[in-house]
Amino acid sequence: MSTCKILIAGFGGQGVLFSGKVLAYTGLTLDKEVSWLPSYGPEMRGGTANCSVTVSSEQIGSPIVSEPDLLIAMNQPSFDKYCEETSDNSIIVYDSALISTEFKSNDKVKVFEIPATRLASDNDLPGLANMIILGKSVKESGVFTKDQVFDAMKKLVSSKKPELLEKNIKALELGFNY
């Protein structure tokens, strides 16, 4: 990997910023150059929120991701807004439980769907659709290995709450194996 520009977008409260934090922290643990740029405000409570993450082997010139190599879309407005802005040879992973689209893979972009919200509900992982879709995104993009993300998650989630770590790891694994 030389540089991977990632955009994660969804409603405020869906864990968009935490997903970005996990990816950024994973890059840090691997001694990569990393930028993490959250965008929130009034959208934090139900409007569209997004997070730009850049992970690189080289110095990063700007934290702004305008043409993502990897787009993770958690809701319909985010998918509609960003799906046409991806770079050539990019990947889109979206929550098919919340997004209805005819947008398919083509010579510019590979598209993967996962019913992350439904899987979270069905597996007693409320609020962890973000980790499920992140697991799928890591697998399809190859930006990191599953173990690299798991190791970072173990350092990121407080040791005072081992049940949270266990559920987050389970959600990541579920998405990775989907």
C-alpha angles and dihedrals in degrees: 000000000000100000133349120187113201131189120191116188137175144110120318108266096035094101096255094143094045091052089053090047091054091053093045092048091049088055091049092052088055093051093248126147106258139186125187117188116178121195115203141126123124087000090065090087101054107318125102115297128179142184128206117208126181121188118186146163086219135055113287115234099194134009091215115105109202098156108033123205086203123030119189110192119191099177142024099257091052093048092048092048100046109025094089093047097067121119125245113285091019132148128228120196116184141178103251090190088069104023127068115191145150090207106125139178115286138163090289103044141021113220124203126183128200126174090229098162092050092045090051091052095044093050098046092252102127113186094013101100085110092062092045092053090043090056090052091046093052091050096048097041099041089213087138136359120254091248092052090055092044091052092050091047090054089058095040101050114070116259086221088071107046091162089064092052091049093051093045091050090048090051093048090049092049091054094043091053096044 
